[in-house]
Structures are given as C-alpha cells and as structure tokens.
C-alpha cells in the first residue's frame, strides 16, 4: 500500500466515505476499543451513518459472545450494514492447519520441538504431529505457563515459577489472595450485617444493645420486622449463654453467627456476612 493512501484519522470527515476504509480494534467487543466507541456514537473522529459497511473479520472467542452481540446490535442501530461470522464468510483463520504444520516441521527438521500457543489439547495434538513426521518423543516438550526451559545442547524443563493473572488492587500488586476475593464476592452478593452488643463479662448479661446494622442485605425501611426479629433472637441467644455461664467473647460471637445465619437464610434465602462486635464491660 502506498504511503499516500494512508491518512490520519483526523482527515476522515473531510473525505468521501465511499473511498475510506478504517481498520480498527474491537472485534471481540472490548469496552473501550475503537469499534465499541463507534457503535456507541462516542468515537471522537468516526461517526457511523446509514449506508456505512462494517466487517468484523474475526471469529467469536468463547466467553466474548455477549460483548460482541451488544456491539453488533449497536452497529445495526446506527444504520450500518454489518457482516460478521458465522452469518457471513468474512474471516479466515490466522492459524495453520494440520497439513501446513506438518509441512513446516518437515522443512525445518528441528532437533528439539516445543509447541506453543493454544490450550493443552492444542499443544498435545501439535506434539503428536511432530512425532508423526519423525521427531523422537523424548525431544518434544509440552510446556505450560510458568515452566522454565533451559536451552543448550539439550532442551529441558528445569523449574516452575508463578504465572498467570495478577490482581492489582490500589497500590498492592498480587497481595490480595483468594480468601479476600471470596469475601468481597460474598459482600457484593448478600451484603453484611453488623451486630453490636455490650456484655458484662462477669455475668454474661447484655448491658447495651444489641444493635443490628446492615449494608446491602435488606432495606431498613421495608424490612424493619426482619431486623427487629434478628435483634430479639440475638438477645435470646445471649440470655441462654448467660444462664450457661458462657462469657468467652469468641464463643458469644460464634453463637450470634449461628443464630442469625439460620434465621436470615430461612426468611430471605440469602447468606450475608455476619460480624458480631462484643463490647466488654
């Protein structure tokens, strides 16, 4: 392509739309890609209109279907004609077929072979192709993310390091573990209930509260009866603990969790995070 045929995006509006082709990102429905912005009519330079043609020359990656369909629908709303797989044959895979891989292996004749790209099943089939064209099985290594390879006279796996997605949270990088993420998902799904109680640690009797505060579980105004019943059940649990001379804060907290967990699930079918706060008096 001649350099004179390549223009800056700022010049698009001044040219005949019928003579302009825009190659852009967004074939998988990425939220802030150029195509998504065009579909949402938020792109700075490109405004789609009736009569425009959009071609998504790509395959649907599993898991991206909702995002892609959302973008395609928005493109149709703009009046553009949209061509995409599988309805239209507008994409050819960029990945080699089996016979092409066999041909490449036969021409190169590698001493060692490490198949790359794809899921484990793809690597396994690629390794099998290499064996079929004559490579010894002991000179074929199937590796996965995190494997450390030593390349010398021989090619061997020597170590394994941590690899994969790293969660960035504020200033922390990779310091949030699975337990914290599970708690956050639970908080987001069912909310949190905080129970504050003042207890005489000599007798186990309640001297203040219990106060039941919730966030994201039920609406205080419309579900006041649920929270009031929860308060009564907590009070009853403390009275039973006092009669049994139970004054250990950890045991009292566990009793509160047990009583409220069962009650909340019975009346709402939800399991909020329950945080008892025992104020020792």
Buried (B, 14 or more C-beta within 10 A) or exposed (E): EEEEEEEEEEEBEEEEBEEEEBEBEBBBBBEEBBBBBBBBEEBEBBBBEEEBEBBBEBBBEEEBEEBBEBBBEBBEEBEBEBBBBEEEEEBEEEEEEEEEBBEEBEEEEEEBBBBEEEEEEEBEEBBEBBBEBEBEEEBBBBBEEEBEEEEEEEBEBEEEEEEEEEEEEEEEEEEBEEEEEEEEEBBEEBBBBBBBBBBBBEEBBBEEBBBBBBEEBBEEEEBEEBBEEBBEBBBEBBEEBBEEEEBEBEEBBEBBBEBBBEBBEEBBEEBBBBBBBBEEE
